């Protein structure tokens, strides 16, 4: 989704606040309209329309708008019997009135057609024609009138309930002709009416939410994992899903259901929410169901949870949320790992004994080995070679996809680059400044001279043309962030030879905050509030410490020291990007909710 940047400096703090507060959103007004008609008839007439009442189960009625459309049509004939010329005005009109059952007026309209004719003295023939008469046929006119109630306030009660209300409608012809002292007039007036009643109301505050998490234990920790590739596991691992349904409205919901597009009652284990979902589910109430274990299968997996519920007024609400996991035979990539110098890089202690190895972290590197010496090209990634089936390589493509991020998006822009053909493919990728969620996809196309099934019991049929896809993703965990922070405390920043993290007072504080986050998650995997506060504080500490140049005077702390943030060494932004990623993975941040 599009993520606003208004909270860039305190993204995690803003998200923490969302965990603490129910955000009140004012429900917009809604309308519902009903219409009835009185067909065309010769005036004068009295009739009625029947309008459904406003069902109070829909919400609170605010106002009633009445629209009365009146229509008139007919014929006007006249003959002037004056001894001299005259100008005669002919009018076809009717008054159409809508009233309440007590006959008080709601709306009145008067559709009118008028025309003027100049005629001579009486031509001696009463034929509504010639030079002294006229006949106007097919005359029509329309008019409308609108009234919004209240006032009176009593209309809100009058028009609220179950059933319908009958409203009297009448039409009285007021057609005529004027302008000559002696007129012979013949008029035919018919009228019809259409009544539309619109109820403006504040709907029930009815809504429901579901968040689906994925993890490797029934007790968590849980990953929201809305976007692929999601949680990384190994084929054969146990995978669990947690479904959290919340009545986010102000009215109880009945018949709340929970379904999954992949798992059902016939799955292993059966997908049967237990204990049963409360009926009704009260406002602000939450229901949690944990499903699993299921066995992780190789590849990318996405499944979608759906919940529905019905309000007292009959409004059905629904919500969906996906969860993703991917299972590879290779672990996710990390930017740093624990390491050492084999005891050769030690601290000096004067007359005391030398201290332990100072190298505690080393950069991560992603290396692709296409084949072993003597094997055909890309044999390590082609199933046919493993099954001792001859193959012909057709094409090889490696694509690297950078994800969208919020923090430092200008430093780590999203996008995809692809390399095609073996000579053009980079096989060695340093990972220290790679953003978590970055994915490499290796696609190999090859052919076999005999029909070959490249996925065994999988869905692919026997064939001569084959495609194999391998993916790797950069991950970040609290443990890998500690390693990365250690690495930044060891690598140099500029010619002054201070570390990338040059503030010696800040460094142990940041490491302690990461330890505290992990301790909070270990103590209660469901209590994200404590972990989110500490993670937000960690992010703020890092951002406040960004420096664009290495300290000119290599003091251990104070002005000029901090965390490197340059084009070549974006260590500060890297730590913030990792904090953001971990926030999304833990569910502290909700990218699609």
N, C-alpha and C positions, 0 to 999 in steps of 0.2 A: 504494500500500500504506500501512498505518499506520506511521508513522515514530516511533520512541521519542524522547523528549525528554531522556534522561539525558545526552546529550553536547551539549546546546545550546551551551554556552560554547565548546566546542572540536570542533564538528561536523567540520570539515575535518581537524583533527588526528586524530580518531578514524578517519576514512576513510583517512588516510595510513597509519596503523598497519595497517589491513586490507590495504593494498597490500604491506606488508613481511612479513607473517606468514601462514603457513598456519594457519588456526584449526582446532584439533583438536576434533571433536565426537564424544563417545562414542556408539557405535552401541547402540541399545536391543536387549534380548534379544528373540528371536522364538520361536514354538513351532509345532510341526507334530504332528498327532495321527493315529493309525491305530487302527482297531477291527476286531475279529473276534468271532464268537459260536459257542457250542456250543448247538444247538437242544435243546428240551425232550425229555428221555428219562427212562425209569424208572431209578432208582438201583439198584445202584451202577454207575457207569460211569467209564471213563477215555477221554479224548479229547485234542484239542489245538487251538490257534489258531495262525494264521500271521500274523506282523506284519512289515511292511517294516522293514529296518534304516535307521538314520539315514545319509543320504548325506553324506559328509564334504565334498563340494563346496559344501554349503549354508553351511558355517561351522564353528564349534567347538562340540561338544556339551558342555553344562554339567551337565545332569542328565536323568534319565529318571523320569517319573511313571507308575506303574501303577495303574489303577483297575479293580478287579474287582467287577462287579455279579453277585450270585447271586440266583437266583429258584427258589422251590420251590412246588409245588402238588400237591394230592392229596386223599385221603379217609382219615378215621379213624373206625373203628367199634368199639364195645365193648359188652359185656354183663357186668354185675356179678352174680356168682353167690354173693355173700356172703349170710349169713342175716339181715343187718341193713342199715340204710341206710348209704350211703357217698358221699363226695365224690371224683369221678374227674377228674383233670387229663389232658387229651389234648394231645399235642404233635406237630406236623408240622414236621420240620426236616431240613436236610441240611448237611453241611460241604463247601463248594466250595473247592478249593485250586488256586492257580496256581503253577507251579514253573518253574525254569530247565531247560534241557536236561539238566543234571547232577542234576536232581530236588531241588535245594535250593529251599526255599519262598520265594516272592516275596510272596504275599498269600493270606490265608485269610478266608473269610466264612461265616457260618452263618445264613441266612434261617430264621426260626422263627415258627410260629403256635401259640399255646397258648390253651386254653379249659378252664374247669372246669364240671362238671355235678354236681348233687345228685340221686342216684337212690335208689330204695327197695330193700328186700331183693329177692332174685331172684324175678321174677314167674312163673317156671316155663317160660318160652319163650326159647330162644336165637335171638332175631330181631333183635338189635341195635336194639331199640326197646322199646315198652311203657314200664313205670315203672322198669325196672332197666337199660335200655340206651339207647344213643344212636348216631346215624349223622350224622357231619359231612361233607358233601360240598362241593366247590368251594373248598377252603381254599387260600389263597395267602399268600406272604410274600416280602419282598425285603430284601436287605442288601447293603452295599457295603463295600469296604475299599480304602484307598489306601496306597501305599508310594512314597516318593521315594528314588531312588538316585543317587549314592552316599549311604550305604554300601551294598554294597561298591564300591570304586573300579573293580573289574574290570568292572562293568556297562557303563561308558562304552565300553570296548573291545569288550565282547561284543555291544553293540547298535549298533556303528558298522560300516559297510561297504556293499557293493552287494548287493542281493538281499533275502532275508527270513530270519527266524528262527522256528522252530517251538517253541512253549511248551506243555508238557503241562498239561492241566486235568483234575481229577478231582472227582467228587461222590459222597459216601457218605451214605446215609440214616441218620438218627439219631432217627427218629420213635418215639413210644411213648405208653403210658398208665399212670398210677399212681394209687394212692389206695384201692384195694380189695384185700383179700387174695386174692380169687379173681376174676380177670378173664379174659374171653374177648375177644381183641383182633384186629382185621383192619385193616391199614394198607396204603395204596398211596401211594408217594412218587415224584414225578418232579422233576427239577431241570434248570435251564439256566444258562448263564453268558455274560456279555459282558465282553470284555477291551478296555480302551482304553489305549494306550501313547502318552504325550505326550513329545516331545523338546523340551527347552528348550535353545536354542542362541544363540550370538552370531553373527549373520549375517556374511557377507562384507561388508567395508567397500567397497561398490560404489556409485559415483555418477558422474555426468557433468554438465558445465556447458557452456553455450554463451552467448556474448555477441555480439550483432550490432550493428555500428556502421554509420553512414552518413557520407559525406563527399563532397567535390567533387574529390578528387585521390586517385590510387592510393596515395600515400604519406601521406595524412592531411592535417591533423589529423582525428581521428575523433570523432563524436558518438554517444553511446549512444542518445539520442532514443527512449526507451521509450514515451513518451506523446505523443499528437498535440498540437500540430501538428508538433513536431520541428524538424529542420533546415530553415531557409528558403532556398530557391533561386529562380532565375528560370526560367520555361519555356524549354526548349532547352538548359539547362546540363547538363554531364556530372555524373552521380551514380554513386558507387562504394559498395560494401558490403564491410565486413570481417567475417568470421566467425571467432571464436576459440573453439575447442573445447578443454576441459581435462578430463583424467581426474582427478577430484577424490577418487577412492576409493583403496584400498590394494591393489587387484588389477588385473592387466591387463585391458583390454577388447578383445574381438575384433569384427570386422565393424562397426566404427563407421561410421555413415552421416551425411551432411549433406544436407538438402533445404531448399527454400524454397517457400512456398505460392504465390509469384507467378512465379518464374523456374525454368526447367528446361533440359534439354539442347537443346530446340528453340527456346529464346529467343535473342535477339540482344543480346550475344554468348551463346554456349551456356553454360549453368550446369553446368560440369564441374569439380569440385574438383581442383585441381592445385597441387603434386604430389599423388599419391594419399595418402589418410589412412593413417598407419602401422597395420599389422595384426600384432600387437596394439598398442594404444595404451597405453604403460606408465603406471603410477601417476605422477601429477604432470606427465605430459607434456602439451604444448600443441601444437595444430595450428592454423595460420592460413591462411585462404583469402581472397583479395581478388577480388571480382567486379565487373566493369564495363568500360567505362562504359556506362550506360544513359542515355537522353535523358529529362530531367525533363519530365513532362507537367503541365499546369496542374491545380491542385487539391490535395487531401489524399491522401497515399499511405501505406499501412501494409502491410508484409509481414513474415512471421514465419518465422524459421529454426527448424529442428528437427534434433536430433541424437539418435541411439540407439547403444547398444553392449551387448554381451553379456559377462557375467562367466564365469569358468571353471566356475562352478556352474550356469550357464544362466539367471541372472537378467538380465532385459532392463531397462535403465535408459534414460530419455529426458529431454530438457530442451528448452525452447523459449525464444525471446527475440524480441521485435518490434523493428522500427526504423521511424521515421516521418520523412517529409519533406513539405513543402508548397511548391508552386510558384505564386507569384503574379506578375503583371506589375508589381507595385509592391514595393519593398524592404520589409524588416521595419522596424518603428518603433524608434527609439532615443531615449533620454531627454535626450541632450545631443550637440551637434555642435561641431566647430571653428568659431570665428567671430571677428569683430573689430569695432572701432568706426569703421572707415574712417580710422584715423590720428588721430582726435580725442581719444581717451583714452590719453594717453602718460605715461610715468614722467618725473619731473623730476630732473635731475642737477646742479643748480646751475650752475657755470661750464662744466660739460661739456655736450656735445650731448644733446638729448632722446633718450630710449631708445624702443624699439619700442612698438607698440600693446600696451596691457595687457590688452585684452579678447581672450581666446584661446578661450573656449567660450561657447556660447549654448544655452538650453533647447530641447529638441525639442517640437514641437507636431503633433498629429494633426488634420488638417482634412479634412472631407468636403465636396466641391463637388458638389451633386446634378445641376446642369445649367448650361449656358452661357446667358448672357442671350438671351431670346427662344425658347429651346428648351422643350419640355414637361417636366413634373416628372420628375426623376430620370433624365433622358435619358442622362446620362453612364454609367449603370450598367445600361442596358437594351440587350440585343443587337438587339432589333427596331428600335430607333431607328437603330443603326449600319447596319442593312440596309435602312433607309428603308421600314420596315413600320409602319403606324399601330398604336398600342396604347392601351389604357385601363388606367390604374394602378388596382390593386385594394387593395393594402396594402403598407406599408413597416414593417419592424421592425429595430431595431438593438439587439443584445445585447452586453453587456460582461461577460466571464467572468474573474474573478480566480482564479488557481491556488492550490492548497495549497502552502504553504512551511513550512520548519522554523524558520528563524531569524526571530524577530519576527512570528510568526503572529498575535499579538494586535494588533500595529500594522497589519499588512496582512492582514486576514481574507479567507478565500476566499469566493466567492459569485458570483452572476450577477444583473445588473440588465438589464431590457429596456425599451425605449421604442418605442411603436407610434404610427404616424401622423405625417406630415411635421411638423406644428406642435410635436410633442412630442419630436422627435429633436434631441439636441445634436449640432452639427456641428463643434465646436471643443473639443479635449481636450488640455490641457497634459500633458506626459509626464514631467516631472522626477521625480515621486515614484511613477510607475507601476512595478509589479513586473514583471520580465521573465517572459514566458509569458502575460501578460494578452492576451486575444484579443477583438477586436471582430468581430461577425458581422452583416453587413447582408443582410437577406433582402427581396427585392422580388418581389411577385406582380403579374402583369399579364395582360391578355387581348388577343388580336388578333381582328379581324373575319374573318380568313381563316386557313386552316390554315398554320402556320408552324413551321419547324424551328429551334429556338433555339440548337442546338449544332452545326450543320453536320454534320461526319462523326461526331459523337459518338453515344451510344446513344439519345438522346431522339428519339421519333417526332414526326411532324407533329402539331400540336395547336392548340387555341384558348386553353388556359390554360398559363401559364408561370411558373416560379420561378427567379430568379437569386440566387445566394449569393456574397457577397464577404467575404473575411476578411483581417484585419490582426493581426499579433502584435508585441508588444513584445519586442525581443531585447536581449541584452547580450553584449559582447565585451570583451576586454582593452582594445582601443582605445577603446570607448565608455565603459568605466569610467575611463580616464584623462581623457576629456573631462568626465565627470560630476564627478570629483574636482576638476578645474580649475574647473568651474562652482561647486561648493560652496566653493571658495577665493575666489570673486569676489562671491557674493551675501551680503547682510548678515544677521546674526543679532541680532535685537532692536534696542533703541534705542541701544545702545552702538556700533553700526555696526562691529562686528567681523565677519569672514566666518564662514560656517557651519563651515568648518574654520579654527579660530582659532589653532591651535598651529603656528607658523611653522617649528618644528624638525621636527614630525611630518610636515607636508605633503610635503617632498621625499623623506622616507623612504618614504612610501606610494607615491609616483610611481615611485621606484626599484624597489620590489618588483614593481609591475605590469610595468615594463620587463624585469625579470629573469624573470618568468613567461613573457612573450612570447619572450624570447631562448631560454629552455629549450625551448619548444615548437618554435621555428624550428630549433634545433640538432638535435633528434631528436623528431619528432611522436609516436613510440611510447613515449618515455621520460616517462611521466606522473609518476614518482616525484618528480623534482626540482621540476616545476611544482606538484605537490600540496603539497609541504612549504612552498614559498614562498606559495602561495595560503592555506594554513592559517595561516601566520604573519601574512599581511596581515589576515586576518579577526580574529585575536586582537588585533593592534595597534589595529584599528578599534574593536572592542568595548570594549577597555580605555580608549578615549579618549572614550566617550559622555559628554556633559554635558547636564543638564536646563535650565540657565539660561545666558544669555550672560555672559561675564566682566564683573564689575562694574568692574574696572580693566582696561582694554584692553591688558594687557601682551602681548608677542609670543609668550611660551611660559611654561610652568610651571603652578602650581596654578590651577585655574579655566578654563584653556584646553583645547580639545579639538575634538570634533565634535558639532554640535547634535543633540539627540534630544528633541524636544518634539512635542506633538500637531500643531502647525502646520508644524514643520520636522523631520521624522524622517530627517535626512540620514544619521545613523549606521546606523540599521536599513536604510536604502536601500542603502548600500554592502555591508552584510552579506548582504542578499537577492540582490544582483547576484553576489557571490562564490559563494553557494550555487548559483545558477543556472548559472554558468560551470563550477562543479565537476561538476554533473550533465551538462552538455553535453559536457564533455571526457572523461567517463567516470571522473573521479576519485571521484565519488559514484555509487552504483548503487542507484537507487530501487526496482528490482524484483528484484534479485539478492542 
